[in-house]
Amino acid sequence: MSKSGRPREFKDTAVIDAAIEVFWSRGYEACSTDDLCKETGLGRGSLYNAFGSKHELYEQALARYHQVGISTQLDILKADKPVKERLRELLEWEIRENSAAKDRGCLLINASAERGKSDPSVERIFNQHVNLLERAIEEAMTEGQSNGEIPADRDAGELTALYLSSYYGLRVLHSGTMNRELTARIVDGILAAIF
């Protein structure tokens, strides 16, 4: 890559990160080009020259949010520690992330709720995220069965579905209530149902 390409790439990443914050706080429909220009520091012409349209910037923002989030989640699920610890750590990570995001919840869940049925790019990115996460959870469940942590007679696919639905339910519930006592009971209940 040439030297002239590097600053542009770095700048684009910073702009996309700023756009994530705007879309996360306002949603797609309520977010104006003026909002994006103000938060990214780009003029309208520069924004459209760099990204083409508000929707293209939105798609890149969702893709970046997905990439950063799924990388962290997969690292947790593939860590060299007992499966139960990994599954608990993923739930605890989500609670911390939700708390740090204040009342905004998860950008991908929000995007799916707002535009998932009408916007193929949102549906594609959300499905890609869920599918990668589901596969990694099922691998962890299978590993837990092979090392004796999880009873071998349980169906790994069903356990994965139980954990995944509980995980996403926890994400929505915690962002809506911020009730740490309730979420701690939910985490314990999810793990008790599996182990």
N, C-alpha and C positions, 0 to 999 in steps of 0.2 A: 504494500500500500504506500502511496506517495505521501510525502510530508503534508501536502495540501489537503489530503483526505482525512488525516487524523483529527485536526481541530473540528472539522465539520461533524465527524462522527461523535466526538465528545459533546459538542454543542447540541446535536440532535438528541442525545441521551438525556442531557439536562433539561431540554425543552419537553421531551416526552415525560420525564419525571414530574415536571411542573404541571403538565397537562393531566397526568394521573390525579394529582391533588384536586384540580378543578372538576374533573368528571366525577371523582369520588364524592366530593362535597355536594355537587349540584345535580348529578345525573346527566344524561346526554341531552335530553330535550330542553331542560332549563338552562343549559350552558350555552352562552352566546359566544360568538367570535370575539367580541370585545372582552369578555371574561378571560378567554384564552390568551389574547394579546397582552392583557394586563399582567397575568400571572407568569407567562413565559418570557415577557420582555421583548417579544417580536411584534413588529408592525403587521398589519393585515396582509400586505403584499408579501412580506417575508414569510409569514406563516403559510400562506397558500403556495408560494414558490417551493418551500421546503417540504410540505406535506400534502399538497394538492387540494385537500378539503378538510372540513371539520371531521367528517366521518373517517377519512383515512388516518387522521391524527388519533381519533378515538380508537380505531382498530389497533394502531401501534401502541397506544397506551395500555389497552387491555392485554395485548400480547406480551408487553414488558412486565406488567403486573403478574401475569400468569407465569412467565419464565422465572422471575425472582421467587415467587411464592412456591412453585412446584419444586424448584431446586432445593429450597430449605426443607420442605416436607419430605422429599425423597431422601435427603441426607439423614433426617431423623429416623425414618423407617428402615434405612439400611445400615444404621450404626452397629458397631460391634458390642452389643449388650443384649440382655434377655429381651425377648419379644414383648413381654408385658411392660417392661420399662419403656420400650420404644413407643408402644401404643399409648401409654399414659403421657409420655413426653409430648407426643403430637397433640393430644387433647389440651395439655397445659400450654403448649406453644400457641394454640389457637386462642385460648382465653387471654393470654398476654397480648397477642396481636389485636384482638378485638378491643381490649382495654386501651391499647395505644391508639387505636383508630377512633376512640371516643364513641360516638353514637353512629358512625358511618357504616358499620358492618364490613362486609367483604365486597370489594369492587366487582368481582366476577358474579357473585350472587345478585348484587344489585342490578348489574347490567342484564343478566339473564331474566330477572323479574321485569325490568323495564322494557327490554327490546328482544328478548330471546326468540320469541315466535315470529317477529317481523324482520329480524336482521340476521341473515345467514352467517355473517362473520362473528357476531356475538355467540350464536349457537355453536359454531365450530370451535371457537376458542374455549368456551365453557366446557363443551364435551371433551375436548382434548385434555383439559385439566382434570376433569373427573375420571376419565379413562386411565390416565397415567397414575393417578392416586389410587384408584381401585386396584389396578394391577399390582402396585407396590404393597398395598395392604394384604391382598391375597397371597403374595409371596411370603409376607411376614407370617400370616396365619399358617401356611403350609410348613414353613420352617418351625413354627411353634409346635405343630403336630409331630414333626419328625424328631424334635429334640425332647418331646414329652411334656412341654409346658401346657399344651392344649390337648384335651382328650382326642385321640385319633378317630373316634367314632363320630365326631362332629363334622358336619359338612363345611369345608373351608369357604366355599362360595356363599353359603348362608351366613356364616360368621362375618365374612367380608361385607355383605350387604347390610347386616345389622350394625356393624361398626361405622360404615360409610354413612348410612342414614342418620345414625346417632351423632356422628361428627358434624354433619351439615345442620342437623337440628340444633346442636349445641351452638354452632356459629350464629345462627339466626336468633336463638333464644337469649344468648348472652349479650349480643349487641343490643337487643331490645330491653333487657332488664338490668344488665350490669350487676346482677345478684351473685356475688362470688360464692356465697354459702350454697345456693341452689346449684350452681354449676359444679361445685366440688362433689355434691351428692350424685349428680348426673355422671360425672367421670367415674366415680366409684361403682355406680350401677352398671355402666357400660362394661367395665372390666370384669365385674363379677359375673355378668352374663356370658362372657367368653371363657374366662379361666375358671 
